[in-house]
Amino acid sequence: MTTPYERTDDDAPKPRQIRINVPDRYYLLPGTAVVLGITIGLFRGSRAASLRFLAENVHRPPTTVQGWYFYNKTKNYRLIMGGLKEAGWDALKLGTAAAGWVCIEEGSRRLGEPVAGVGEILAGVGTAGVFSAVYRLPRRAAGRTMMLGLMIGSAVWGLRLGKEQLKAQASARRAEIEAAASEGGKEDVEYVGEAVEAVRKQV
């Protein structure tokens, strides 16, 4: 028996659940850019380190088996270090550029229509402008960079519109199937359910 002042297990306060929903574009684009930068940096850095090592030691090649062993060993170390350094630097540059793209795109979305409708284009042009300013490109090179950013932003914008259109068509088709299921008999329920699941998988 419990009194009104006693607390039961059912009345115990439950711990609050903290949910953080991060949109996919916040980490997919920078993550992909970092992976791409690491890949490019490994190839470029190792190749540059190899050529540099050959140029530094072309006038003093080894003459013994032990000398060739240490020569190749040192060369491999130089290749690994050069590749890792270049990979980190390229990953940092591409990751920062992608993060800037995401920030500009999200900022345009928060401004609302009509700016939000062309957020990808603004992100492409803005990222190209920041890149041109950081590297102090000449006017002609900066113009080409801005044009490239405009083209990439327009391509991403077109892909987003296509994706939204496909989602709208799939939603309309799903609504038609569910309406047909509510009007039809019980014998069609299983068939309609399978069709709805197929449409959801396509989305």
Secondary structure, DSSP 4 states (H G I P E B T S, - for coil): ---TT---TTTSPPPPPP-----HHHHHHHHHHHHHHHHHHHHHHHHHHHHHHHHHHTTS---SHHHHHHHHHHHHHHHHHHHHHHHHHHHHHHHHHHHHHHHHHHHHHHH-TTGGGGHHHHHHHHHHHHHHHHHT--HHHHHHHHHHHHHHHHHHHHHHHHHHHHHHHHHHHHHHHHHHHHHS-GGGHHHHHHHHHHHHHH-
